[in-house]
């Protein structure tokens, strides 16, 4: 359910104040547990550590993220691959192909 337009987006004032205290170009990661906070244009260029329930995921805010929530960029669940025997065979074949490609590139580099 969306937030009422009358109220406007939810923005954590403490987080904005911390970001304003940083100097431009400062690479300090600011930790926050506020996943519901909407990303504003003032946050662009800063790195924010968003809590995912276990640890803080560093998120570099870029212009395309404005209007989204912080929690969208810090997944709370870890995806474990599907499949069984067939998936393992495909993964093994892909790894072998990648190793062969690296070996060919290395031989080509040595010839030059």
Protein Blocks (a to p, Z undefined) as FASTA:
>chain_A
ZZdfklopaddfklmmmmmmpcghiacdcddfblkbccdfklgopacdddehjaccdddd
dfklgopafklmmcfbdcddedjflmmmmmmmmmmmmmmmmmmmmmmmmmZZ
